[in-house]
Amino acid sequence: MSSHAVICISDARLRSLFSLLLTDSGALVVACSDADEVQRVVTSRFCQLCVVAHGTMPDTGEFIDAVRKASPDTKL
């Protein structure tokens, strides 16, 4: 079974690169461009890994706390 990953990077080029790297490693990847999109994904399905780029959102700490509450088994 493949691992599931969510990526939140606002820069499309970097988002595509990370997605490709994780896909080549065998992961099923959902790429998001903002925090709201990631929260919708994480609360609706289980993901083993969530990659968040610094500067993607104004309050990264608050976002990470929200993701941890919504999906405690997700690695950030």
Backbone hydrogen bonds, N-H to C=O, Kabsch-Sander energy under -0.5 kcal/mol:
donor,donor_aa,acceptor,acceptor_aa,energy
5,A,28,L,-2.7
6,V,49,L,-2.4
7,I,30,V,-2.5
8,C,51,V,-3.2
9,I,32,C,-1.7
12,A,10,S,-0.6
15,R,11,D,-2.6
16,S,12,A,-2.3
17,L,13,R,-2.1
18,F,14,L,-2.8
19,S,15,R,-2.2
20,L,16,S,-2.5
21,L,17,L,-2.5
22,L,18,F,-2.4
23,T,19,S,-2.5
24,D,20,L,-2.6
25,S,21,L,-0.9
26,G,23,T,-1.7
27,A,22,L,-2.4
28,L,3,S,-3.3
29,V,27,A,-0.6
30,V,5,A,-2.3
31,A,29,V,-0.5
32,C,7,I,-3.4
38,V,34,D,-1.6
39,Q,35,A,-2.4
40,R,36,D,-1.9
41,V,37,E,-2.0
42,V,38,V,-3.1
43,T,39,Q,-2.0
44,S,40,R,-0.9
44,S,41,V,-0.6
45,R,41,V,-1.5
48,Q,4,H,-1.4
49,L,4,H,-1.6
50,C,75,K,-2.8
51,V,6,V,-3.1
52,V,50,C,-0.6
53,A,8,C,-2.5
56,T,53,A,-1.8
60,T,58,P,-0.5
63,F,59,D,-1.9
64,I,60,T,-2.6
65,D,61,G,-2.2
66,A,62,E,-2.0
67,V,63,F,-2.4
68,R,64,I,-2.5
69,K,65,D,-1.9
70,A,66,A,-2.2
71,S,67,V,-2.9
74,T,71,S,-1.8
75,K,48,Q,-2.3
